[in-house]
Structure formats: structure tokens, C-alpha cells
């Protein structure tokens, strides 16, 4: 085979691959009316606490979960951390 034929074959192959790469498939989710197809969410206090950190709430106890969240939020308040030490 001559170099010209090899070059032409490579150009043709790259053109075919280049045009094939331009094709895009449709990425739209098809929803069914009234049907939720995802995973059902649970209440946050029904999950077990993390294994690390100072999580002092028990699984299934909404009041202790809310208390722990409020305590964590107070620790993230910069004004309270700086001026009300």
C-alpha cells in the first residue's frame, strides 16, 4: 500500500469517528404521572447517628435530634463564638 492510501484511510477513519462523536443521545427523564420512581425518603431522626463526632441523639427520637441540631447550629454561629464566649 502506498503512503497516500494509508493517509487517505486514516483521514476517512478519523472523519467517521469524528462525526460519530458529534451525535448526542437524548438525556431527558420520562416521568409517569403520579408515580415517584426514586427512593423513598425517611425522616432525618430515623437514621442512626454518625459513628464519629459528638452525636448525642438516639435513632427515632425527634426531640433529641432537634436538640442536637440546635446545639450544632449554635456552634456554627460566628457572632456567638466571637462575642459571647
C-alpha positions in Angstrom: 0.0 0.0 0.0 1.3 3.4 -0.8 1.6 6.2 1.8 -1.2 8.1 0.0 -3.7 5.2 0.5 -2.7 4.8 4.2 -3.1 8.6 4.7 -6.5 8.6 2.9 -7.7 5.6 5.0 -6.6 7.3 8.3 -8.4 10.5 7.3 -11.5 8.6 6.4 -11.5 6.7 9.7 -10.9 9.9 11.7 -13.7 11.6 9.8 -16.1 8.7 10.6 -15.1 8.7 14.3 -15.3 12.5 14.5 -18.8 12.6 13.1 -19.9 9.7 15.4 -18.6 11.7 18.4 -20.9 14.6 17.5 -24.0 12.5 18.0 -25.8 13.1 21.3 -28.5 10.9 22.7 -31.5 12.4 24.5 -30.9 12.7 28.2 -34.4 13.6 29.4 -36.1 11.6 32.1 -39.5 10.3 31.2 -41.8 10.9 34.2 -45.0 8.9 34.7 -47.9 11.0 36.0 -48.5 10.3 39.7 -45.6 7.8 40.0 -42.5 8.6 42.0 -39.7 6.4 40.7 -37.0 7.3 43.1 -36.0 6.1 46.6 -38.4 7.0 49.3 -37.0 9.5 51.8 -37.1 8.8 55.5 -37.3 11.2 58.4 -33.8 12.5 59.4 -34.2 11.4 63.0 -35.0 7.8 61.9 -31.4 7.5 60.6 -28.7 6.3 63.0 -26.3 9.0 64.3 -22.8 9.2 62.7 -20.1 7.0 64.2 -17.8 9.9 64.8 -18.4 13.3 66.5 -20.5 14.2 69.5 -23.9 13.0 68.3 -25.9 12.6 71.4 -29.2 11.7 69.9 -30.8 8.4 69.5 -32.4 6.9 66.4 -36.1 7.6 66.1 -36.2 10.3 68.8 -37.2 13.6 67.1 -36.7 15.8 70.2 -33.1 14.7 70.8 -32.3 15.1 67.1 -33.7 18.6 67.1 -31.7 19.4 70.3 -28.5 18.1 68.7 -29.2 20.2 65.5 -29.8 23.4 67.5 -26.6 22.8 69.6 -24.6 22.3 66.4 -26.1 25.5 64.9 -25.1 27.5 67.9 -21.5 26.3 67.4 -21.6 27.5 63.8 -22.8 31.0 64.7 -19.7 33.2 64.3 -21.2 36.1 66.2 -21.9 33.9 69.2 -18.5 32.3 69.0 -16.6 35.6 68.9 -18.5 37.9 71.2 -20.3 35.6 73.7 -17.6 33.3 74.7 
